[in-house]
Amino acid sequence: MAELSGRPLRWDILEEHLNEAAFRWNQWEKALDAPDYTLEEATELEEHVAAHVDGLVLGGEPVVERLLVPALADEPERVVAAALALLQADGPYGPAAVLAALPAAEPPALGALRRAFELGPTPAIPPALTALLKKEDAVPELFALVLDTLGAHGLATAPLCSPFLSHPEAPVAAAALRAASRARLPVEPAVLQRALDSEEPSLRDAAILAGLMNGHRAAWAACQSAVESRASDVKLPLLLLGLSADERDVKRLLELLPDEALQRRVLFALGFSGRVAAADACVELMRHKPVAALAGEAFSAITGLRIAEEYAAPREEEEDALPPLEQENLDADLSSKPEDSLPQPQPESVMAWWQKERPRLDAKQRYLSGQPFTPQALLDALTTAPMRRRHALALELALRSRGAVQVPTRTFAAHQLAALKTARSAPASSYSRPFAEGLRG
């Protein structure tokens, strides 16, 4: 039996560490998009992940060979847990084992490995990772993994990214654009325009963000055009219209609100607009049960009213009885969604509150949680806002600063807090102007 510091290894305990690390990581990952978690609360979940990963790391090389390397071909949660432990190993054998697993990994496992690389410490990223970009028979997901990893860790360079910006596979070109955006690398206008014109939403969206990060007006035009065309997936373009907070863009969102196919995403976007007109629309939709909770969330984000106590409706108990077979929608998505945790508003109470509070708000002003929107308020919200809203707030901060101030809201807390500290030390003037202003081209 293998030994550590003279003591035999307890494989049952080590297996439990792996199982618990996978389970706790899955909990933490879901919390990143939860409306009822803050950064402080999510950090508590993260600490459980770290404790079990540390238990695996202490096992050394015997645990790598017997437990962690085989887990790299397992369920996604176990892949992430095992890869995190390997990337934090005391010796080079850990990261080397993750690198060796990449060429033969199937796409689902590659997705999990990409996430582990994103979360792992930057010094653990093997320098040989970039060599995989030269592998001619690699699947697109492998190229995307490498490019996204380089972008996440600030290792992307023009020579590494540029050859893939026009890659025929949309996921690869999108990953190259994401990496270029994070590294604030210039993108040729012609290359950018081809991606902006793509019918593949992921590539179009990556190009929009890369273009806005570089200050290109064509990217904003493509964003607005995507909304007008109601293309196959306009989640990001709708959100960007809300983040712009421009009165014309907010008006367009309000015009789209009756469209039931877009209604949920439009409501989410309106919550970031900070406009009184958006709050008015949200109050009205609180009477429409399918989107009442989303309307309440957006209203709260604008006005600062917490949907709780007398402003929240009693939560209904879920019915166990199944509907008759002839009434059942077999194509319905029954998986839980982050918004399922949102409280249901009490429309009459909220309306009464709004009638009293509305006169103090300026229809020409943008608000964030009931206070005038300022650069300082944006940074404060990144610390205190519900987790699921922080990603959009961080995106606005990055776009306003043209990439100079970036807070990675899907990484571990230490990284986020360090980025927030850096953001607070940056001059407010660097991100005080709306991102849609001052575009060129």
Buried (B, 14 or more C-beta within 10 A) or exposed (E): EEEBEEEEBEBEEBBEBBBBBBBBBBBBBBBBBBBEBBBEBBBEBBEBBBEBBEBBBBBBBBBBEBBBBEBBBBBBBBBBBBBBBBBBBEEEBBBBBBBEBBEEBEEEBBBBBBBBBBBBBEEBBBEEBBEBBEEEEBBBBBBBBBBBBBBBBEBBEEEBBBEBBBBEBBBBBBBBBBBBBBBBBEBEBEBBBBBBEBEBBBBBBBBBBBBBBBBBBBBBBBBBBBBEEEEEBBBBBBBBBBBBBBBEBBBBBBEBBEEEEBBBBBBBBBBBBBBBBBBBBBBEBBEEEEBBBBBBBBBBBBBEBEBEEEBBBEEEEEEEEEEEEEEEEEEEEEEEEBBEBBBBBBBEBBBEBBEEBBEEBEEEEBBBBBBEBEBEBBBBBBBEBBBBBBBBBBBBBBBBBBBBBBBBBBBBBEBBBEBBEEBBEBEEEBBEEBBBEEBEB
